[in-house]
């Protein structure tokens, strides 16, 4: 069953088509890789799915419900969460406070409660704190709950970004270049976590990524974009080994 249906998605910047008439469907529990060179429109597609950009034309449906004109916060409450390419964190807050903020921002509490009544939240919202701790244990940051986010190494900050996204209890997770700046072991760890999210929690994931080895290891299916147009889609290895993809997008020297 499909969780996301995109039809005719189109976006222009300065008269140039960043995405043009894109059709895309994503199945429940699928891990989909969205690949292509810089400027292909991958992040623009994520922005339109997340609601930070409104398409010029086309339709986006989440489990059959048209969300094309919904604001980003409403999509988040409906089950779409995102990890950005850059670490979008409250750098002066602790690891635990970041995850609690992620829960509150997508729940019933307001920013006043988050920033000015943090101590009372920690005392009163026991269930919320327990859930945040469960998420931090899942990503392996439960021993660093009192550490300020900015003091974490890059890999730890990427894990915290994932934890904050999971605090929103997503059904659809959008990952924008999650492996940038990470070493081989850190990449393997993130891949393992995303697979567990799929296998044990049924979370669907769309990954924008340039690391082709990670795409091979993680994704069930891959879609290649070319200047905002869908060039090819299929099993990751079939897509990556396609001669036209190697030549036009990955470069001959990067062939696996």
DOPA-849300 format. One record per residue (C-alpha): residue in three letters; x, y, z. Coordinates in steps of 0.05 Angstrom, whole numbers, padded with zeros to 5 digits, always signed. Example, Ala and Ser with C-alpha at 12.3 -4.5 7.8 and 13.67 -1.06 7.14 Angstrom:
ala+00246-00090+00156;ser+00273-00021+00143;
***
This chain:
unk+00000+00000+00000;unk+00025+00070-00017;unk+00037+00121+00037;unk+00058+00178-00009;unk+00033+00195-00078;unk+00063+00252-00119;unk+00034+00272-00186;unk+00059+00326-00234;unk+00101+00361-00180;unk+00132+00424-00209;unk+00174+00480-00180;unk+00208+00540-00213;unk+00264+00584-00187;unk+00276+00648-00228;unk+00242+00619-00288;unk+00282+00555-00287;unk+00247+00489-00272;unk+00279+00457-00210;unk+00228+00401-00212;unk+00184+00387-00273;unk+00123+00343-00274;unk+00150+00292-00225;unk+00108+00230-00211;unk+00130+00188-00151;unk+00098+00137-00106;unk+00127+00109-00041;unk+00102+00046-00008;unk+00089+00038+00066;unk+00152+00014+00100;unk+00195+00027+00039;unk+00264+00059+00042;unk+00270+00100-00022;unk+00335+00132-00046;unk+00330+00197-00084;unk+00395+00207-00121;unk+00427+00250-00175;unk+00479+00305-00182;unk+00478+00372-00146;unk+00422+00415-00175;unk+00380+00356-00196;unk+00322+00378-00151;unk+00327+00326-00096;unk+00325+00373-00037;unk+00271+00415-00071;unk+00228+00352-00074;unk+00239+00341+00000;unk+00221+00414+00014;unk+00156+00406-00023;unk+00139+00341+00013;unk+00155+00372+00080;unk+00116+00436+00065;unk+00172+00487+00068;unk+00161+00500-00006;unk+00094+00502-00042;unk+00096+00472-00112;unk+00078+00513-00172;unk+00036+00454-00197;unk+00021+00383-00179;unk-00008+00343-00122;unk+00020+00311-00059;unk-00022+00260-00022;unk-00007+00225+00044;unk-00045+00160+00048;unk-00095+00187-00002;unk-00106+00254+00032;unk-00086+00315-00008;unk-00035+00355+00033;unk-00009+00398-00024;unk-00029+00464+00009;unk-00019+00443+00081;unk+00032+00484+00121;unk+00094+00447+00147;unk+00070+00442+00220;unk+00006+00408+00199;unk+00044+00357+00158;unk+00089+00344+00217;unk+00029+00330+00261;unk+00003+00284+00207;unk+00067+00243+00211;unk+00121+00273+00166;unk+00188+00288+00199;unk+00253+00311+00170;unk+00328+00309+00184;unk+00361+00367+00148;unk+00429+00365+00114;unk+00455+00414+00166;unk+00447+00398+00239;unk+00384+00435+00259;unk+00389+00433+00334;unk+00382+00479+00395;unk+00457+00482+00405;unk+00456+00513+00475;unk+00406+00462+00501;unk+00423+00392+00526;unk+00413+00328+00487;unk+00351+00311+00528;unk+00322+00381+00522;unk+00329+00378+00447;unk+00288+00314+00443;unk+00236+00342+00491;unk+00233+00405+00449;unk+00220+00362+00388;unk+00162+00330+00424;unk+00133+00396+00448;unk+00140+00432+00382;unk+00097+00379+00350;unk+00049+00371+00408;unk+00005+00413+00453;unk+00058+00455+00489;unk+00082+00521+00463;unk+00151+00553+00457;unk+00140+00591+00522;unk+00135+00526+00560;unk+00196+00497+00525;unk+00244+00555+00536;unk+00219+00587+00600;unk+00191+00528+00639;unk+00240+00474+00622;unk+00250+00452+00694;unk+00176+00445+00707;unk+00167+00404+00644;unk+00221+00356+00666;unk+00187+00348+00734;unk+00115+00342+00710;unk+00119+00307+00642;unk+00145+00239+00666;unk+00116+00200+00609;unk+00144+00249+00558;unk+00213+00245+00589;unk+00210+00169+00591;unk+00193+00168+00517;unk+00251+00216+00502;unk+00298+00171+00540;unk+00273+00111+00500;unk+00289+00148+00436;unk+00358+00168+00461;unk+00373+00096+00481;unk+00352+00075+00411;unk+00402+00122+00378;unk+00456+00110+00430;unk+00457+00178+00464;unk+00426+00159+00530;unk+00493+00168+00566;unk+00498+00240+00541;unk+00431+00268+00561;unk+00461+00326+00601;unk+00512+00345+00548;unk+00501+00409+00509;unk+00484+00393+00436;unk+00539+00436+00407;unk+00592+00398+00446;unk+00574+00332+00411;unk+00619+00309+00354;unk+00589+00313+00284;unk+00565+00240+00285;unk+00532+00251+00352;unk+00496+00312+00327;unk+00470+00273+00267;unk+00443+00220+00315;unk+00411+00275+00357;unk+00378+00304+00295;unk+00348+00235+00282;unk+00325+00230+00354;unk+00290+00298+00350;unk+00255+00276+00286;unk+00232+00211+00319;unk+00204+00252+00377;unk+00150+00275+00328;unk+00128+00201+00321;unk+00133+00201+00245;unk+00104+00154+00194;unk+00145+00184+00138;unk+00218+00204+00152;unk+00255+00250+00104;unk+00331+00246+00108;unk+00372+00298+00070;unk+00443+00272+00060;unk+00446+00239+00129;unk+00516+00210+00118;unk+00553+00274+00101;unk+00617+00280+00141;unk+00609+00212+00175;unk+00660+00156+00178;unk+00646+00085+00155;unk+00625+00060+00223;unk+00578+00119+00235;unk+00546+00107+00167;unk+00535+00034+00183;unk+00503+00053+00249;unk+00453+00101+00216;unk+00436+00049+00163;unk+00422-00002+00218;unk+00378+00047+00256;unk+00337+00065+00195;unk+00326-00008+00178;unk+00303-00022+00249;unk+00254+00036+00243;unk+00226+00003+00181;unk+00225-00068+00207;unk+00200-00056+00277;unk+00161+00008+00272;unk+00138+00009+00200;unk+00168+00077+00187;unk+00175+00096+00113;unk+00238+00134+00094;unk+00260+00177+00035;unk+00335+00188+00032;unk+00371+00240-00010;unk+00443+00216-00013;unk+00507+00220-00054;unk+00540+00161-00019;unk+00525+00105-00069;unk+00551+00050-00024;unk+00503+00073+00030;unk+00445+00075-00020;unk+00461+00003-00040;unk+00463-00020+00032;unk+00402+00018+00056;unk+00350+00029+00002;unk+00297-00017-00026;unk+00289+00025-00088;unk+00325+00084-00120;unk+00300+00142-00164;unk+00349+00184-00205;unk+00332+00256-00219;unk+00360+00296-00277;unk+00347+00370-00274;unk+00282+00358-00238;unk+00259+00301-00283;unk+00256+00228-00264;unk+00307+00192-00307;unk+00302+00120-00281;unk+00278+00081-00221;unk+00287+00010-00196;unk+00330-00033-00152;unk+00390+00008-00127;unk+00443-00035-00160;unk+00406-00037-00226;unk+00399+00038-00224;unk+00470+00052-00203;unk+00499+00005-00255;unk+00458+00035-00312;unk+00507+00061-00363;unk+00471+00127-00373;unk+00468+00140-00299;unk+00542+00125-00290;unk+00561+00171-00346;unk+00513+00228-00334;unk+00506+00230-00259;unk+00556+00189-00220;unk+00616+00197-00265;unk+00655+00140-00296;unk+00708+00142-00241;unk+00655+00129-00188;unk+00628+00065-00220;unk+00623+00009-00170;
***
